[in-house]
Amino acid sequence: MRRILVISAAALLATTTAKASVPHVEVSVLPVSTADVPNGIRVTATNFGPGDAYFLSYHSVFAQPEGRTTGRWVIVEDALGKEVRYVGRSVLIRSPGPSSYTRIPQGDTVSADVDLALEYALPETGEVTARVSVDILDRIPALDANRESEEVPHEIVESAAVALPVMPRLVRPATPVTSIIQCSAEQLASTQAAVVAAQNASHEAADFLSSLYYTDPIDPENPSIPRVHMKPHLRYQYWFGTWDESAPQLPDPEALHTDNAMVDQVIVATYARLLSGVRSVCDACVGYDPSSRAWNEGDLVHLCPVNFLDAVAGGINSQAGTIAHEVTHRVDTYASPTADFPGVKNRATAHALNRHSAVRSGANYEYFIMNVPLGRDSPAKSNAGERRPASRELTSDDAR
């Protein structure tokens, strides 16, 4: 079992005490096959530590409103080690309060069953492996003046991978959605304005990216294609880390699969998707966490009532940011869908992701596209020795 310990800068000043305070939780995954759910798994988290443990429910498989997962919390890979595409719901929450967290008392266990065939595009035959990560905290974080969660000692606990054969799929009826409500005129107008704002922001983000690239001078005696480089810029580095100079570049076809290329692909894809329109409905989000802004499945975005309390655009949270975030999750031919990651609940935790995760995180694209002001100083972010620049707010010069 692999554990990754992430501690805030303040906690590092009292290393021994802070580390000892993190509960000892173990996570396991077991196949659970029944006639109705032949591709099921059971996820279990047991607290073996000296005190209570907590986790953000909606960043785990343990919250299942309407019997569905809230994000790609199970990593499923096929026999070749390729990640199986997640096709389930993605729920966006903001400002999680105490009710958003689940407590595991000392010695207790929580468990949940997941129908992989309902949430993932499983292969027709063969074998897949499944593993789960849960972000464990020693207490419930408070919300600061910006209504962002404070940083507390936490530990991302990962289960061992379990192998299971893919069984023939059953024809399953779609889960009925009963909480869709009529949008008010104000909500319709607000959503339309948010989509336009997200379009404009994604177009600006694509132009901004283009402005950072430059190539080596062309050598008349060497007809080879010059290499592309990127000028370092705080806005890019804060959310995505450092451009990889050593990665393959065109015309090498492998260049299209690099972290460098994924940033371009997702941002351009987001703009293209927004240009073609966003299908959305107003939803009472019955059974969802009160801090849920929206959730999407396929190309339909369900907007929860609390979403309309945010500004249309600007600031840390916005309706346009919610739209952009959910659109990056879309599964289509434009680009690989982004995911939400356990423990990413504010700007600091998005910033702290390593580059491989950051370029796949819906939150990071939302913040980058919407040019959200940079957050507080974050835990050091490691990427092959890379350290992130110190946090500060964006200036008008940074944004250009």
DAJOJO-V859250 format. One record per backbone hydrogen bond with DSSP energy under -0.5 kcal/mol. CO is the residue of the C=O (numbers start at 1). NH is the residue of the N-H. E is the energy in kcal/mol with one decimal. If there is no record, write none. Layout:
# DAJOJO-V859250
co=CO nh=NH e=E
co=CO nh=NH e=E
This chain:
# DAJOJO-V859250
co=2 nh=158 e=-1.8
co=3 nh=5 e=-0.5
co=4 nh=6 e=-0.6
co=4 nh=156 e=-2.1
co=6 nh=154 e=-1.5
co=8 nh=12 e=-1.4
co=9 nh=13 e=-0.5
co=10 nh=13 e=-1.1
co=11 nh=14 e=-1.6
co=12 nh=15 e=-0.9
co=14 nh=18 e=-2.9
co=15 nh=19 e=-2.7
co=16 nh=20 e=-2.0
co=17 nh=21 e=-1.2
co=18 nh=21 e=-0.5
co=18 nh=22 e=-0.6
co=19 nh=22 e=-1.1
co=23 nh=25 e=-0.9
co=24 nh=48 e=-3.0
co=24 nh=49 e=-0.7
co=26 nh=46 e=-2.5
co=28 nh=44 e=-2.4
co=30 nh=42 e=-2.9
co=32 nh=40 e=-0.5
co=37 nh=34 e=-1.9
co=37 nh=40 e=-0.8
co=39 nh=116 e=-1.9
co=40 nh=32 e=-2.7
co=41 nh=114 e=-2.5
co=42 nh=30 e=-2.0
co=43 nh=112 e=-2.0
co=44 nh=28 e=-2.5
co=45 nh=110 e=-2.4
co=46 nh=26 e=-2.4
co=46 nh=48 e=-0.8
co=47 nh=107 e=-2.2
co=53 nh=104 e=-3.5
co=54 nh=137 e=-3.2
co=55 nh=57 e=-0.8
co=55 nh=102 e=-2.7
co=56 nh=59 e=-2.1
co=57 nh=60 e=-0.9
co=57 nh=63 e=-0.7
co=60 nh=63 e=-0.8
co=62 nh=64 e=-0.6
co=64 nh=67 e=-2.0
co=65 nh=68 e=-1.7
co=69 nh=89 e=-0.5
co=70 nh=91 e=-2.6
co=71 nh=73 e=-2.2
co=73 nh=75 e=-0.5
co=73 nh=133 e=-0.9
co=74 nh=76 e=-0.8
co=75 nh=131 e=-1.6
co=76 nh=84 e=-3.4
co=77 nh=129 e=-2.5
co=78 nh=81 e=-2.0
co=82 nh=78 e=-2.7
co=85 nh=121 e=-2.5
co=90 nh=296 e=-1.7
co=91 nh=93 e=-0.6
co=92 nh=293 e=-3.3
co=92 nh=294 e=-1.2
co=97 nh=100 e=-2.0
co=98 nh=101 e=-1.5
co=100 nh=57 e=-1.9
co=100 nh=58 e=-0.6
co=102 nh=55 e=-1.5
co=103 nh=105 e=-0.6
co=104 nh=53 e=-1.9
co=105 nh=108 e=-2.5
co=108 nh=47 e=-2.5
co=110 nh=45 e=-2.7
co=112 nh=43 e=-3.1
co=114 nh=41 e=-2.0
co=114 nh=116 e=-1.0
co=115 nh=118 e=-1.2
co=115 nh=119 e=-1.1
co=116 nh=120 e=-2.4
co=119 nh=87 e=-2.7
co=119 nh=88 e=-1.0
co=120 nh=122 e=-1.8
co=126 nh=166 e=-3.0
co=128 nh=164 e=-2.7
co=129 nh=77 e=-2.1
co=130 nh=162 e=-2.4
co=131 nh=75 e=-2.9
co=132 nh=159 e=-2.9
co=134 nh=136 e=-0.8
co=134 nh=157 e=-3.0
co=136 nh=155 e=-2.7
co=137 nh=54 e=-2.3
co=142 nh=150 e=-2.8
co=144 nh=147 e=-2.2
co=148 nh=144 e=-2.7
co=150 nh=152 e=-0.5
co=153 nh=138 e=-1.2
co=154 nh=6 e=-1.6
co=155 nh=136 e=-3.1
co=155 nh=157 e=-0.8
co=156 nh=4 e=-1.8
co=156 nh=158 e=-0.5
co=157 nh=134 e=-2.4
co=162 nh=130 e=-2.2
co=164 nh=128 e=-2.4
co=165 nh=167 e=-0.6
co=170 nh=172 e=-0.9
co=176 nh=178 e=-0.6
co=179 nh=284 e=-3.2
co=181 nh=282 e=-0.6
co=184 nh=188 e=-2.4
co=185 nh=189 e=-2.3
co=186 nh=190 e=-2.4
co=187 nh=191 e=-2.6
co=188 nh=192 e=-2.2
co=189 nh=193 e=-2.3
co=190 nh=194 e=-2.2
co=191 nh=195 e=-2.4
co=192 nh=196 e=-2.0
co=193 nh=197 e=-2.3
co=194 nh=198 e=-2.4
co=195 nh=199 e=-2.5
co=196 nh=200 e=-2.6
co=197 nh=201 e=-2.3
co=198 nh=202 e=-2.5
co=199 nh=203 e=-2.2
co=200 nh=204 e=-2.4
co=201 nh=205 e=-2.4
co=202 nh=206 e=-2.1
co=203 nh=207 e=-2.2
co=204 nh=208 e=-2.7
co=205 nh=209 e=-2.3
co=206 nh=210 e=-2.1
co=207 nh=211 e=-1.7
co=208 nh=212 e=-0.6
co=209 nh=212 e=-1.6
co=209 nh=213 e=-0.6
co=210 nh=213 e=-0.9
co=212 nh=231 e=-2.9
co=214 nh=229 e=-3.3
co=218 nh=220 e=-0.7
co=219 nh=222 e=-2.0
co=222 nh=219 e=-0.5
co=227 nh=216 e=-1.7
co=229 nh=214 e=-2.0
co=233 nh=237 e=-2.8
co=234 nh=238 e=-2.7
co=235 nh=239 e=-1.0
co=236 nh=240 e=-2.7
co=237 nh=241 e=-1.7
co=243 nh=245 e=-1.0
co=244 nh=247 e=-1.1
co=249 nh=252 e=-2.1
co=252 nh=255 e=-2.2
co=253 nh=256 e=-1.3
co=254 nh=257 e=-1.7
co=255 nh=258 e=-1.3
co=258 nh=262 e=-1.8
co=259 nh=263 e=-1.4
co=260 nh=264 e=-1.0
co=261 nh=265 e=-2.8
co=262 nh=266 e=-2.8
co=263 nh=267 e=-2.1
co=264 nh=268 e=-2.7
co=265 nh=269 e=-2.4
co=266 nh=270 e=-2.5
co=267 nh=271 e=-1.9
co=268 nh=272 e=-2.5
co=269 nh=273 e=-2.9
co=270 nh=274 e=-2.3
co=271 nh=275 e=-2.2
co=272 nh=276 e=-1.4
co=274 nh=277 e=-1.1
co=278 nh=280 e=-0.6
co=279 nh=301 e=-2.6
co=281 nh=303 e=-3.0
co=282 nh=181 e=-2.4
co=283 nh=305 e=-0.5
co=285 nh=288 e=-2.0
co=289 nh=292 e=-2.3
co=291 nh=94 e=-1.9
co=293 nh=304 e=-2.6
co=294 nh=92 e=-3.2
co=295 nh=302 e=-3.6
co=296 nh=90 e=-1.8
co=297 nh=300 e=-1.7
co=299 nh=279 e=-0.7
co=299 nh=301 e=-0.5
co=300 nh=297 e=-1.8
co=300 nh=302 e=-0.5
co=301 nh=281 e=-2.3
co=301 nh=303 e=-0.6
co=302 nh=295 e=-2.0
co=302 nh=304 e=-0.6
co=303 nh=283 e=-2.8
co=304 nh=307 e=-1.4
co=304 nh=308 e=-0.6
co=305 nh=308 e=-1.2
co=306 nh=309 e=-1.6
co=307 nh=310 e=-1.4
co=311 nh=319 e=-2.7
co=312 nh=320 e=-2.6
co=318 nh=322 e=-2.0
co=319 nh=323 e=-2.2
co=320 nh=324 e=-2.7
co=321 nh=325 e=-2.7
co=322 nh=326 e=-2.5
co=323 nh=327 e=-2.3
co=324 nh=328 e=-1.6
co=325 nh=329 e=-0.7
co=326 nh=329 e=-0.9
co=327 nh=330 e=-1.4
co=328 nh=338 e=-2.2
co=330 nh=332 e=-0.7
co=335 nh=332 e=-0.7
co=339 nh=362 e=-2.6
co=341 nh=344 e=-2.0
co=343 nh=345 e=-1.2
co=346 nh=350 e=-1.7
co=347 nh=351 e=-2.7
co=348 nh=352 e=-1.4
co=350 nh=353 e=-1.2
co=354 nh=358 e=-3.1
co=355 nh=359 e=-2.3
co=357 nh=360 e=-1.8
co=358 nh=361 e=-1.3
co=360 nh=339 e=-2.8
co=360 nh=362 e=-0.5
co=361 nh=365 e=-1.7
co=362 nh=366 e=-2.2
co=363 nh=367 e=-2.5
co=364 nh=368 e=-2.3
co=365 nh=369 e=-3.2
co=366 nh=370 e=-2.5
co=367 nh=372 e=-2.4
co=368 nh=371 e=-0.9
co=380 nh=382 e=-0.6
co=383 nh=386 e=-0.8
co=386 nh=383 e=-0.6
co=395 nh=399 e=-1.8
co=396 nh=400 e=-0.6
co=397 nh=400 e=-0.7
